[in-house]
Amino acid sequence: MTDEEEKKEPENTEAEDEVVEFEFNEDGEEDLKKTLKKLRGDLKQAKKEKEEYLTGWQKERADFANYKKQEEDRKAIFSEAMRERILTRFLSVMDSFNMAFANKENWEKVDENWRKGVEYIYSQMNGVFEEYGVKEVGKEGEDFDPSIHESIDMVTTDKKENNHKVATVIQKGYKLGERVLRPARVNVYEYKNGEDGE
């Protein structure tokens, strides 16, 4: 045997002696069983607490993730509502441009350079509206649709194919995506047979 093996052997023997001592000592065995039982109980309790803490932490983490998502959704909804409100406010400006352009005779009399400048500003406004997805609704000759049109007056027609079609657009309407910012105000054809007045 080498010196190292001799040194290790007595240590093992000492440990075996301690084990043997517990095996044969009834009071020591009872104490060991009690200690072991207590340690097992403590371990069981620690595992239970660990599971509770882990479950609680996971729940809090999920709640926080849901909260963040809800906050992002709220911000997006608020942002969309503000954009819609601002764009709606500019509709009256677009109406003013449209009224100015509607009277072609007078519009043609305006100084050409000034007219081009105003038309350029109008095209810029249209560009902003297009950028945000705002589209005009309401054209003459299309079928009347109460979701995008507001009927102002009925116009009698003797052409059956024009029945319930838009006769004239009084004020343009606008949509933002699929939402109607403002319905088009229109006059609608109503078919009446000239003979019996139906």
Backbone as JSON Lines, residues from 0, in Angstrom:
{"i":0,"aa":"M","n":[0.84,-1.2,0.0],"ca":[0.0,0.0,0.0],"c":[0.87,1.25,0.0]}
{"i":1,"aa":"T","n":[0.42,2.24,-0.72],"ca":[1.15,3.5,-0.75],"c":[0.76,4.34,0.45]}
{"i":2,"aa":"D","n":[1.53,5.4,0.65],"ca":[1.25,6.29,1.79],"c":[-0.12,6.94,1.67]}
{"i":3,"aa":"E","n":[-0.49,7.29,0.44],"ca":[-1.79,7.95,0.21],"c":[-2.94,7.02,0.54]}
{"i":4,"aa":"E","n":[-2.82,5.72,0.18],"ca":[-3.89,4.77,0.47],"c":[-4.04,4.56,1.96]}
{"i":5,"aa":"E","n":[-2.89,4.56,2.68],"ca":[-2.94,4.39,4.13],"c":[-3.64,5.56,4.79]}
{"i":6,"aa":"K","n":[-3.41,6.76,4.25],"ca":[-4.03,7.95,4.83],"c":[-5.54,7.94,4.61]}
{"i":7,"aa":"K","n":[-5.98,7.47,3.47],"ca":[-7.4,7.44,3.16],"c":[-8.13,6.38,3.95]}
{"i":8,"aa":"E","n":[-7.53,5.29,4.17],"ca":[-8.19,4.15,4.81],"c":[-8.67,4.47,6.22]}
{"i":9,"aa":"P","n":[-7.86,5.08,7.06],"ca":[-8.33,5.38,8.42],"c":[-9.55,6.31,8.4]}
{"i":10,"aa":"E","n":[-9.6,7.26,7.46],"ca":[-10.75,8.17,7.4],"c":[-12.03,7.38,7.13]}
{"i":11,"aa":"N","n":[-12.0,6.46,6.19],"ca":[-13.16,5.63,5.88],"c":[-13.56,4.8,7.08]}
{"i":12,"aa":"T","n":[-12.62,4.27,7.79],"ca":[-12.9,3.44,8.95],"c":[-13.6,4.26,10.02]}
{"i":13,"aa":"E","n":[-13.11,5.49,10.21],"ca":[-13.72,6.38,11.2],"c":[-15.18,6.63,10.86]}
{"i":14,"aa":"A","n":[-15.49,6.92,9.59],"ca":[-16.85,7.18,9.16],"c":[-17.71,5.93,9.36]}
{"i":15,"aa":"E","n":[-17.16,4.77,9.06],"ca":[-17.9,3.52,9.25],"c":[-18.2,3.29,10.72]}
{"i":16,"aa":"D","n":[-17.23,3.64,11.59],"ca":[-17.44,3.48,13.03],"c":[-18.61,4.33,13.5]}
{"i":17,"aa":"E","n":[-18.7,5.58,12.96],"ca":[-19.8,6.45,13.35],"c":[-21.13,5.85,12.91]}
{"i":18,"aa":"V","n":[-21.18,5.3,11.7],"ca":[-22.41,4.69,11.21],"c":[-22.76,3.5,12.07]}
{"i":19,"aa":"V","n":[-21.77,2.71,12.38],"ca":[-22.01,1.52,13.21],"c":[-22.5,1.93,14.57]}
{"i":20,"aa":"E","n":[-21.93,3.01,15.11],"ca":[-22.35,3.49,16.42],"c":[-23.84,3.86,16.41]}
{"i":21,"aa":"F","n":[-24.32,4.53,15.31],"ca":[-25.73,4.89,15.22],"c":[-26.6,3.65,15.06]}
{"i":22,"aa":"E","n":[-26.08,2.66,14.36],"ca":[-26.87,1.47,14.12],"c":[-27.16,0.71,15.42]}
{"i":23,"aa":"F","n":[-26.22,0.76,16.32],"ca":[-26.38,-0.05,17.53],"c":[-26.87,0.75,18.72]}
{"i":24,"aa":"N","n":[-26.88,2.06,18.62],"ca":[-27.32,2.9,19.73],"c":[-28.79,3.25,19.5]}
{"i":25,"aa":"E","n":[-29.7,2.71,20.33],"ca":[-31.13,2.92,20.12],"c":[-31.53,4.38,20.31]}
{"i":26,"aa":"D","n":[-30.99,5.04,21.31],"ca":[-31.31,6.46,21.52],"c":[-30.83,7.3,20.35]}
{"i":27,"aa":"G","n":[-29.65,7.01,19.85],"ca":[-29.1,7.73,18.7],"c":[-29.92,7.46,17.45]}
{"i":28,"aa":"E","n":[-30.4,6.21,17.32],"ca":[-31.22,5.86,16.15],"c":[-32.55,6.59,16.19]}
{"i":29,"aa":"E","n":[-33.12,6.68,17.36],"ca":[-34.38,7.43,17.49],"c":[-34.17,8.9,17.16]}
{"i":30,"aa":"D","n":[-33.06,9.47,17.67],"ca":[-32.75,10.88,17.37],"c":[-32.54,11.08,15.88]}
{"i":31,"aa":"L","n":[-31.83,10.13,15.26],"ca":[-31.58,10.22,13.82],"c":[-32.88,10.14,13.04]}
{"i":32,"aa":"K","n":[-33.79,9.23,13.46],"ca":[-35.08,9.11,12.78],"c":[-35.9,10.39,12.92]}
{"i":33,"aa":"K","n":[-35.87,10.97,14.13],"ca":[-36.6,12.22,14.36],"c":[-36.03,13.35,13.5]}
{"i":34,"aa":"T","n":[-34.67,13.4,13.5],"ca":[-34.01,14.44,12.71],"c":[-34.33,14.26,11.23]}
{"i":35,"aa":"L","n":[-34.25,13.0,10.77],"ca":[-34.54,12.7,9.36],"c":[-35.99,13.05,9.03]}
{"i":36,"aa":"K","n":[-36.9,12.71,9.93],"ca":[-38.32,13.02,9.73],"c":[-38.53,14.52,9.66]}
{"i":37,"aa":"K","n":[-37.86,15.25,10.56],"ca":[-37.97,16.72,10.57],"c":[-37.42,17.31,9.27]}
{"i":38,"aa":"L","n":[-36.25,16.79,8.84],"ca":[-35.65,17.29,7.6],"c":[-36.55,17.0,6.39]}
{"i":39,"aa":"R","n":[-37.15,15.82,6.39],"ca":[-38.08,15.5,5.3],"c":[-39.28,16.44,5.32]}
{"i":40,"aa":"G","n":[-39.82,16.72,6.48],"ca":[-40.94,17.66,6.61],"c":[-40.55,19.05,6.15]}
{"i":41,"aa":"D","n":[-39.34,19.48,6.6],"ca":[-38.84,20.8,6.18],"c":[-38.66,20.86,4.66]}
{"i":42,"aa":"L","n":[-38.13,19.76,4.09],"ca":[-37.93,19.7,2.64],"c":[-39.27,19.76,1.91]}
{"i":43,"aa":"K","n":[-40.24,19.02,2.43],"ca":[-41.58,19.02,1.82],"c":[-42.18,20.42,1.89]}
{"i":44,"aa":"Q","n":[-42.04,21.08,3.05],"ca":[-42.56,22.44,3.23],"c":[-41.84,23.41,2.28]}
{"i":45,"aa":"A","n":[-40.52,23.25,2.15],"ca":[-39.74,24.12,1.26],"c":[-40.17,23.94,-0.19]}
{"i":46,"aa":"K","n":[-40.41,22.69,-0.58],"ca":[-40.86,22.42,-1.95],"c":[-42.24,23.04,-2.19]}
{"i":47,"aa":"K","n":[-43.11,22.92,-1.2],"ca":[-44.45,23.49,-1.32],"c":[-44.37,25.02,-1.46]}
{"i":48,"aa":"E","n":[-43.54,25.65,-0.62],"ca":[-43.37,27.1,-0.68],"c":[-42.75,27.51,-2.02]}
{"i":49,"aa":"K","n":[-41.77,26.71,-2.47],"ca":[-41.14,27.01,-3.77],"c":[-42.17,27.0,-4.89]}
{"i":50,"aa":"E","n":[-43.05,26.0,-4.88],"ca":[-44.1,25.9,-5.9],"c":[-45.05,27.09,-5.82]}
{"i":51,"aa":"E","n":[-45.41,27.48,-4.58],"ca":[-46.3,28.63,-4.4],"c":[-45.65,29.91,-4.92]}
{"i":52,"aa":"Y","n":[-44.37,30.1,-4.56],"ca":[-43.65,31.29,-5.03],"c":[-43.51,31.29,-6.55]}
{"i":53,"aa":"L","n":[-43.18,30.12,-7.09],"ca":[-43.01,30.01,-8.55],"c":[-44.34,30.3,-9.26]}
{"i":54,"aa":"T","n":[-45.42,29.7,-8.75],"ca":[-46.74,29.92,-9.34],"c":[-47.13,31.41,-9.24]}
{"i":55,"aa":"G","n":[-46.9,32.0,-8.07],"ca":[-47.2,33.42,-7.88],"c":[-46.38,34.3,-8.8]}
{"i":56,"aa":"W","n":[-45.11,33.99,-8.93],"ca":[-44.23,34.77,-9.81],"c":[-44.68,34.66,-11.26]}
{"i":57,"aa":"Q","n":[-45.01,33.42,-11.68],"ca":[-45.46,33.22,-13.06],"c":[-46.77,33.97,-13.32]}
{"i":58,"aa":"K","n":[-47.67,33.95,-12.33],"ca":[-48.95,34.67,-12.47],"c":[-48.71,36.17,-12.57]}
{"i":59,"aa":"E","n":[-47.84,36.7,-11.71],"ca":[-47.53,38.13,-11.75],"c":[-46.88,38.51,-13.07]}
{"i":60,"aa":"R","n":[-46.01,37.64,-13.56],"ca":[-45.34,37.91,-14.84],"c":[-46.37,37.95,-15.98]}
{"i":61,"aa":"A","n":[-47.3,36.99,-15.97],"ca":[-48.35,36.96,-16.99],"c":[-49.26,38.18,-16.86]}
{"i":62,"aa":"D","n":[-49.61,38.55,-15.63],"ca":[-50.44,39.74,-15.41],"c":[-49.74,40.99,-15.93]}
{"i":63,"aa":"F","n":[-48.42,41.09,-15.69],"ca":[-47.67,42.25,-16.15],"c":[-47.62,42.29,-17.68]}
{"i":64,"aa":"A","n":[-47.43,41.12,-18.3],"ca":[-47.4,41.06,-19.77],"c":[-48.76,41.48,-20.34]}
{"i":65,"aa":"N","n":[-49.85,41.03,-19.7],"ca":[-51.2,41.43,-20.13],"c":[-51.41,42.93,-19.95]}
{"i":66,"aa":"Y","n":[-50.93,43.45,-18.83],"ca":[-51.05,44.89,-18.57],"c":[-50.32,45.69,-19.64]}
{"i":67,"aa":"K","n":[-49.1,45.27,-19.98],"ca":[-48.33,45.98,-21.02],"c":[-49.07,45.95,-22.35]}
{"i":68,"aa":"K","n":[-49.64,44.79,-22.7],"ca":[-50.37,44.67,-23.96],"c":[-51.6,45.57,-23.95]}
{"i":69,"aa":"Q","n":[-52.33,45.59,-22.82],"ca":[-53.51,46.44,-22.71],"c":[-53.13,47.92,-22.81]}
{"i":70,"aa":"E","n":[-52.0,48.29,-22.21],"ca":[-51.53,49.69,-22.29],"c":[-51.2,50.06,-23.73]}
{"i":71,"aa":"E","n":[-50.54,49.14,-24.44],"ca":[-50.21,49.4,-25.84],"c":[-51.49,49.53,-26.67]}
{"i":72,"aa":"D","n":[-52.48,48.67,-26.39],"ca":[-53.76,48.76,-27.1],"c":[-54.46,50.09,-26.81]}
{"i":73,"aa":"R","n":[-54.44,50.5,-25.53],"ca":[-55.06,51.78,-25.16],"c":[-54.38,52.96,-25.86]}
{"i":74,"aa":"K","n":[-53.05,52.9,-25.92],"ca":[-52.31,53.97,-26.6],"c":[-52.66,54.01,-28.08]}
{"i":75,"aa":"A","n":[-52.75,52.84,-28.69],"ca":[-53.09,52.77,-30.13],"c":[-54.49,53.31,-30.37]}
{"i":76,"aa":"I","n":[-55.45,52.95,-29.51],"ca":[-56.83,53.43,-29.65],"c":[-56.88,54.94,-29.45]}
{"i":77,"aa":"F","n":[-56.16,55.44,-28.45],"ca":[-56.13,56.88,-28.19],"c":[-55.51,57.62,-29.37]}
{"i":78,"aa":"S","n":[-54.41,57.08,-29.88],"ca":[-53.74,57.69,-31.03],"c":[-54.66,57.74,-32.24]}
{"i":79,"aa":"E","n":[-55.37,56.63,-32.49],"ca":[-56.3,56.56,-33.62],"c":[-57.44,57.56,-33.45]}
{"i":80,"aa":"A","n":[-57.95,57.68,-32.22],"ca":[-59.05,58.62,-31.95],"c":[-58.58,60.07,-32.16]}
{"i":81,"aa":"M","n":[-57.35,60.38,-31.73],"ca":[-56.84,61.74,-31.91],"c":[-56.63,62.04,-33.4]}
{"i":82,"aa":"R","n":[-56.09,61.07,-34.13],"ca":[-55.88,61.27,-35.57],"c":[-57.22,61.5,-36.26]}
{"i":83,"aa":"E","n":[-58.23,60.69,-35.89],"ca":[-59.57,60.83,-36.48],"c":[-60.15,62.21,-36.17]}
{"i":84,"aa":"R","n":[-59.97,62.65,-34.94],"ca":[-60.52,63.95,-34.53],"c":[-59.86,65.09,-35.31]}
{"i":85,"aa":"I","n":[-58.53,65.02,-35.45],"ca":[-57.81,66.08,-36.17],"c":[-58.22,66.09,-37.64]}
{"i":86,"aa":"L","n":[-58.26,64.91,-38.25],"ca":[-58.64,64.84,-39.66],"c":[-60.07,65.34,-39.88]}
{"i":87,"aa":"T","n":[-60.95,65.03,-38.95],"ca":[-62.35,65.49,-39.05],"c":[-62.41,67.01,-39.01]}
{"i":88,"aa":"R","n":[-61.55,67.61,-38.19],"ca":[-61.54,69.08,-38.1],"c":[-61.12,69.71,-39.43]}
{"i":89,"aa":"F","n":[-60.27,69.04,-40.18],"ca":[-59.8,69.58,-41.46],"c":[-60.8,69.39,-42.6]}
{"i":90,"aa":"L","n":[-61.86,68.63,-42.35],"ca":[-62.86,68.43,-43.41],"c":[-63.52,69.76,-43.8]}
{"i":91,"aa":"S","n":[-63.71,70.65,-42.84],"ca":[-64.32,71.95,-43.17],"c":[-63.4,72.77,-44.07]}
{"i":92,"aa":"V","n":[-62.08,72.6,-43.9],"ca":[-61.13,73.29,-44.78],"c":[-61.27,72.74,-46.2]}
{"i":93,"aa":"M","n":[-61.38,71.4,-46.31],"ca":[-61.57,70.78,-47.63],"c":[-62.88,71.26,-48.26]}
{"i":94,"aa":"D","n":[-63.92,71.4,-47.43],"ca":[-65.21,71.91,-47.93],"c":[-65.06,73.31,-48.51]}
{"i":95,"aa":"S","n":[-64.26,74.15,-47.85],"ca":[-64.04,75.52,-48.34],"c":[-63.35,75.5,-49.69]}
{"i":96,"aa":"F","n":[-62.34,74.65,-49.83],"ca":[-61.68,74.51,-51.13],"c":[-62.67,74.06,-52.19]}
{"i":97,"aa":"N","n":[-63.46,73.04,-51.86],"ca":[-64.42,72.5,-52.83],"c":[-65.46,73.55,-53.25]}
{"i":98,"aa":"M","n":[-65.9,74.38,-52.3],"ca":[-66.85,75.44,-52.64],"c":[-66.21,76.47,-53.58]}
{"i":99,"aa":"A","n":[-64.93,76.77,-53.31],"ca":[-64.24,77.74,-54.16],"c":[-64.09,77.2,-55.58]}
{"i":100,"aa":"F","n":[-63.79,75.92,-55.69],"ca":[-63.6,75.33,-57.02],"c":[-64.92,75.06,-57.73]}
{"i":101,"aa":"A","n":[-66.01,74.96,-56.99],"ca":[-67.31,74.61,-57.57],"c":[-67.81,75.69,-58.53]}
{"i":102,"aa":"N","n":[-67.58,76.92,-58.2],"ca":[-68.02,78.02,-59.06],"c":[-66.93,78.26,-60.11]}
{"i":103,"aa":"K","n":[-66.94,77.45,-61.15],"ca":[-65.88,77.45,-62.16],"c":[-65.73,78.81,-62.86]}
{"i":104,"aa":"E","n":[-66.84,79.44,-63.13],"ca":[-66.8,80.73,-63.85],"c":[-66.01,81.76,-63.06]}
{"i":105,"aa":"N","n":[-66.32,81.9,-61.78],"ca":[-65.61,82.86,-60.94],"c":[-64.17,82.4,-60.67]}
{"i":106,"aa":"W","n":[-63.99,81.11,-60.52],"ca":[-62.65,80.58,-60.25],"c":[-61.7,80.86,-61.41]}
{"i":107,"aa":"E","n":[-62.2,80.77,-62.61],"ca":[-61.37,81.03,-63.8],"c":[-60.97,82.51,-63.9]}
{"i":108,"aa":"K","n":[-61.73,83.4,-63.27],"ca":[-61.44,84.84,-63.31],"c":[-60.32,85.23,-62.35]}
{"i":109,"aa":"V","n":[-60.03,84.36,-61.4],"ca":[-58.99,84.66,-60.4],"c":[-57.63,84.65,-61.09]}
{"i":110,"aa":"D","n":[-56.71,85.5,-60.59],"ca":[-55.35,85.57,-61.12],"c":[-54.75,84.16,-61.19]}
{"i":111,"aa":"E","n":[-54.16,83.83,-62.32],"ca":[-53.7,82.46,-62.58],"c":[-52.65,82.0,-61.55]}
{"i":112,"aa":"N","n":[-51.69,82.87,-61.22],"ca":[-50.64,82.49,-60.24],"c":[-51.25,82.21,-58.87]}
{"i":113,"aa":"W","n":[-52.19,83.06,-58.47],"ca":[-52.83,82.87,-57.18],"c":[-53.65,81.58,-57.19]}
{"i":114,"aa":"R","n":[-54.36,81.34,-58.29],"ca":[-55.18,80.13,-58.44],"c":[-54.3,78.87,-58.36]}
{"i":115,"aa":"K","n":[-53.16,78.9,-59.03],"ca":[-52.25,77.74,-58.99],"c":[-51.74,77.5,-57.56]}
{"i":116,"aa":"G","n":[-51.46,78.58,-56.85],"ca":[-50.99,78.45,-55.45],"c":[-52.05,77.79,-54.58]}
{"i":117,"aa":"V","n":[-53.3,78.22,-54.72],"ca":[-54.4,77.65,-53.92],"c":[-54.61,76.18,-54.3]}
{"i":118,"aa":"E","n":[-54.54,75.89,-55.6],"ca":[-54.71,74.5,-56.05],"c":[-53.58,73.62,-55.52]}
{"i":119,"aa":"Y","n":[-52.37,74.2,-55.41],"ca":[-51.24,73.44,-54.86],"c":[-51.47,73.13,-53.38]}
{"i":120,"aa":"I","n":[-51.96,74.12,-52.64],"ca":[-52.27,73.9,-51.2],"c":[-53.33,72.82,-51.06]}
{"i":121,"aa":"Y","n":[-54.33,72.87,-51.93],"ca":[-55.4,71.86,-51.92],"c":[-54.82,70.46,-52.19]}
{"i":122,"aa":"S","n":[-53.9,70.38,-53.14],"ca":[-53.3,69.07,-53.45],"c":[-52.45,68.57,-52.27]}
{"i":123,"aa":"Q","n":[-51.81,69.5,-51.55],"ca":[-51.06,69.11,-50.36],"c":[-52.0,68.54,-49.29]}
{"i":124,"aa":"M","n":[-53.14,69.21,-49.1],"ca":[-54.12,68.71,-48.14],"c":[-54.61,67.32,-48.54]}
{"i":125,"aa":"N","n":[-54.89,67.15,-49.82],"ca":[-55.32,65.84,-50.31],"c":[-54.23,64.79,-50.07]}
{"i":126,"aa":"G","n":[-52.97,65.19,-50.24],"ca":[-51.84,64.28,-50.0],"c":[-51.78,63.81,-48.56]}
{"i":127,"aa":"V","n":[-52.02,64.74,-47.63],"ca":[-52.04,64.37,-46.21],"c":[-53.18,63.4,-45.94]}
{"i":128,"aa":"F","n":[-54.35,63.7,-46.5],"ca":[-55.5,62.82,-46.31],"c":[-55.21,61.42,-46.87]}
{"i":129,"aa":"E","n":[-54.62,61.36,-48.04],"ca":[-54.29,60.06,-48.64],"c":[-53.28,59.31,-47.79]}
{"i":130,"aa":"E","n":[-52.3,60.03,-47.25],"ca":[-51.27,59.42,-46.41],"c":[-51.89,58.71,-45.21]}
{"i":131,"aa":"Y","n":[-52.93,59.31,-44.66],"ca":[-53.59,58.71,-43.49],"c":[-54.75,57.8,-43.87]}
{"i":132,"aa":"G","n":[-54.95,57.56,-45.14],"ca":[-55.98,56.62,-45.58],"c":[-57.38,57.2,-45.65]}
{"i":133,"aa":"V","n":[-57.5,58.52,-45.74],"ca":[-58.82,59.16,-45.86],"c":[-59.22,59.16,-47.33]}
{"i":134,"aa":"K","n":[-60.43,58.69,-47.6],"ca":[-60.92,58.64,-48.98],"c":[-62.28,59.31,-49.07]}
{"i":135,"aa":"E","n":[-62.51,59.93,-50.23],"ca":[-63.81,60.57,-50.47],"c":[-64.86,59.5,-50.74]}
{"i":136,"aa":"V","n":[-66.08,59.76,-50.28],"ca":[-67.22,58.9,-50.62],"c":[-68.35,59.77,-51.12]}
{"i":137,"aa":"G","n":[-69.16,59.2,-51.99],"ca":[-70.31,59.92,-52.53],"c":[-70.03,60.47,-53.92]}
{"i":138,"aa":"K","n":[-70.53,59.76,-54.93],"ca":[-70.37,60.21,-56.32],"c":[-71.73,60.14,-57.0]}
{"i":139,"aa":"E","n":[-71.93,61.04,-57.92],"ca":[-73.18,61.04,-58.67],"c":[-73.31,59.75,-59.48]}
{"i":140,"aa":"G","n":[-74.51,59.18,-59.48],"ca":[-74.79,57.98,-60.26],"c":[-74.61,56.68,-59.5]}
{"i":141,"aa":"E","n":[-73.97,56.71,-58.31],"ca":[-73.82,55.46,-57.56],"c":[-75.1,55.17,-56.76]}
{"i":142,"aa":"D","n":[-75.28,53.91,-56.39],"ca":[-76.45,53.53,-55.61],"c":[-76.4,54.2,-54.24]}
{"i":143,"aa":"F","n":[-77.57,54.61,-53.77],"ca":[-77.67,55.23,-52.44],"c":[-77.39,54.16,-51.38]}
{"i":144,"aa":"D","n":[-76.47,54.48,-50.47],"ca":[-76.11,53.57,-49.38],"c":[-76.18,54.37,-48.08]}
{"i":145,"aa":"P","n":[-77.16,54.07,-47.22],"ca":[-77.32,54.88,-45.99],"c":[-76.12,54.83,-45.05]}
{"i":146,"aa":"S","n":[-75.21,53.86,-45.23],"ca":[-74.04,53.81,-44.36],"c":[-72.99,54.86,-44.75]}
{"i":147,"aa":"I","n":[-73.04,55.33,-46.0],"ca":[-72.07,56.36,-46.42],"c":[-72.72,57.62,-46.99]}
{"i":148,"aa":"H","n":[-74.04,57.58,-47.18],"ca":[-74.76,58.74,-47.72],"c":[-75.8,59.24,-46.71]}
{"i":149,"aa":"E","n":[-76.02,60.54,-46.75],"ca":[-77.11,61.15,-45.99],"c":[-78.01,61.83,-47.01]}
{"i":150,"aa":"S","n":[-79.26,61.36,-47.1],"ca":[-80.18,61.91,-48.09],"c":[-80.72,63.25,-47.62]}
{"i":151,"aa":"I","n":[-80.56,64.25,-48.49],"ca":[-81.04,65.6,-48.18],"c":[-82.4,65.82,-48.83]}
{"i":152,"aa":"D","n":[-82.52,65.39,-50.07],"ca":[-83.77,65.63,-50.81],"c":[-83.94,64.54,-51.85]}
{"i":153,"aa":"M","n":[-85.2,64.34,-52.28],"ca":[-85.5,63.37,-53.33],"c":[-85.74,64.14,-54.63]}
{"i":154,"aa":"V","n":[-85.19,63.61,-55.71],"ca":[-85.34,64.22,-57.03],"c":[-86.12,63.24,-57.9]}
{"i":155,"aa":"T","n":[-87.23,63.71,-58.42],"ca":[-88.09,62.85,-59.24],"c":[-87.42,62.58,-60.58]}
{"i":156,"aa":"T","n":[-87.52,61.32,-61.03],"ca":[-86.98,60.94,-62.34],"c":[-87.97,60.01,-63.04]}
{"i":157,"aa":"D","n":[-87.97,60.07,-64.36],"ca":[-88.84,59.16,-65.12],"c":[-88.03,57.97,-65.65]}
{"i":158,"aa":"K","n":[-86.74,57.89,-65.27],"ca":[-85.89,56.77,-65.68],"c":[-85.81,55.76,-64.54]}
{"i":159,"aa":"K","n":[-86.37,54.61,-64.77],"ca":[-86.44,53.59,-63.73],"c":[-85.04,53.14,-63.27]}
{"i":160,"aa":"E","n":[-84.06,53.13,-64.19],"ca":[-82.7,52.69,-63.84],"c":[-81.99,53.64,-62.88]}
{"i":161,"aa":"N","n":[-82.49,54.89,-62.77],"ca":[-81.9,55.86,-61.84],"c":[-82.52,55.82,-60.44]}
{"i":162,"aa":"N","n":[-83.55,55.02,-60.26],"ca":[-84.23,54.95,-58.97],"c":[-83.25,54.61,-57.84]}
{"i":163,"aa":"H","n":[-83.26,55.42,-56.8],"ca":[-82.41,55.25,-55.61],"c":[-80.92,55.37,-55.92]}
{"i":164,"aa":"K","n":[-80.59,56.16,-56.93],"ca":[-79.2,56.48,-57.21],"c":[-78.95,57.93,-56.8]}
{"i":165,"aa":"V","n":[-77.67,58.26,-56.58],"ca":[-77.31,59.62,-56.17],"c":[-77.48,60.56,-57.36]}
{"i":166,"aa":"A","n":[-78.31,61.58,-57.18],"ca":[-78.55,62.57,-58.24],"c":[-77.46,63.64,-58.21]}
{"i":167,"aa":"T","n":[-77.25,64.24,-57.05],"ca":[-76.2,65.26,-56.9],"c":[-75.56,65.12,-55.52]}
{"i":168,"aa":"V","n":[-74.29,65.49,-55.44],"ca":[-73.57,65.48,-54.16],"c":[-73.55,66.91,-53.65]}
{"i":169,"aa":"I","n":[-74.19,67.13,-52.52],"ca":[-74.24,68.47,-51.92],"c":[-72.93,68.73,-51.16]}
{"i":170,"aa":"Q","n":[-72.47,67.71,-50.4],"ca":[-71.25,67.83,-49.63],"c":[-70.55,66.47,-49.64]}
{"i":171,"aa":"K","n":[-69.27,66.46,-49.98],"ca":[-68.53,65.2,-50.05],"c":[-68.45,64.55,-48.68]}
{"i":172,"aa":"G","n":[-68.44,63.23,-48.7],"ca":[-68.24,62.47,-47.48],"c":[-66.84,61.89,-47.46]}
{"i":173,"aa":"Y","n":[-66.4,61.41,-46.29],"ca":[-65.05,60.87,-46.17],"c":[-65.05,59.64,-45.26]}
{"i":174,"aa":"K","n":[-64.15,58.72,-45.6],"ca":[-63.93,57.52,-44.79],"c":[-62.47,57.46,-44.37]}
{"i":175,"aa":"L","n":[-62.23,56.97,-43.17],"ca":[-60.88,56.7,-42.69],"c":[-60.78,55.19,-42.54]}
{"i":176,"aa":"G","n":[-60.14,54.55,-43.48],"ca":[-60.15,53.08,-43.51],"c":[-61.56,52.63,-43.81]}
{"i":177,"aa":"E","n":[-62.16,51.87,-42.9],"ca":[-63.54,51.42,-43.07],"c":[-64.53,52.27,-42.27]}
{"i":178,"aa":"R","n":[-64.02,53.2,-41.48],"ca":[-64.89,54.05,-40.65],"c":[-65.29,55.31,-41.41]}
{"i":179,"aa":"V","n":[-66.55,55.67,-41.31],"ca":[-67.04,56.88,-41.97],"c":[-66.78,58.07,-41.06]}
{"i":180,"aa":"L","n":[-65.93,58.99,-41.55],"ca":[-65.7,60.23,-40.8],"c":[-66.91,61.15,-40.91]}
{"i":181,"aa":"R","n":[-67.46,61.2,-42.13],"ca":[-68.64,62.01,-42.37],"c":[-69.34,61.46,-43.61]}
{"i":182,"aa":"P","n":[-70.66,61.21,-43.5],"ca":[-71.37,60.72,-44.69],"c":[-71.51,61.82,-45.74]}
{"i":183,"aa":"A","n":[-71.6,61.41,-46.99],"ca":[-71.81,62.37,-48.09],"c":[-73.26,62.83,-48.04]}
{"i":184,"aa":"R","n":[-73.47,64.13,-48.15],"ca":[-74.84,64.67,-48.19],"c":[-75.25,64.74,-49.65]}
{"i":185,"aa":"V","n":[-76.35,64.04,-49.97],"ca":[-76.71,63.87,-51.38],"c":[-78.21,64.04,-51.61]}
{"i":186,"aa":"N","n":[-78.54,64.34,-52.87],"ca":[-79.93,64.26,-53.33],"c":[-80.05,62.93,-54.06]}
{"i":187,"aa":"V","n":[-81.2,62.27,-53.88],"ca":[-81.38,60.92,-54.42],"c":[-82.55,60.91,-55.41]}
{"i":188,"aa":"Y","n":[-82.33,60.19,-56.51],"ca":[-83.4,60.04,-57.5],"c":[-84.5,59.14,-56.94]}
{"i":189,"aa":"E","n":[-85.74,59.53,-57.29],"ca":[-86.9,58.69,-56.97],"c":[-87.71,58.52,-58.25]}
{"i":190,"aa":"Y","n":[-87.87,57.29,-58.67],"ca":[-88.57,57.01,-59.93],"c":[-90.09,57.19,-59.75]}
{"i":191,"aa":"K","n":[-90.65,57.94,-60.68],"ca":[-92.12,58.1,-60.71],"c":[-92.55,57.95,-62.15]}
{"i":192,"aa":"N","n":[-93.48,57.06,-62.37],"ca":[-94.02,56.86,-63.72],"c":[-94.87,58.08,-64.06]}
{"i":193,"aa":"G","n":[-94.62,58.69,-65.16],"ca":[-95.32,59.92,-65.56],"c":[-96.82,59.74,-65.73]}
{"i":194,"aa":"E","n":[-97.26,58.54,-66.08],"ca":[-98.71,58.33,-66.35],"c":[-99.53,58.25,-65.1]}
{"i":195,"aa":"D","n":[-99.09,57.37,-64.13],"ca":[-99.96,57.18,-62.95],"c":[-99.41,57.84,-61.69]}
{"i":196,"aa":"G","n":[-98.24,58.48,-61.78],"ca":[-97.7,59.2,-60.62],"c":[-97.1,58.29,-59.58]}
{"i":197,"aa":"E","n":[-96.85,57.01,-59.89],"ca":[-96.26,56.1,-58.92],"c":[-94.77,56.29,-58.86]}
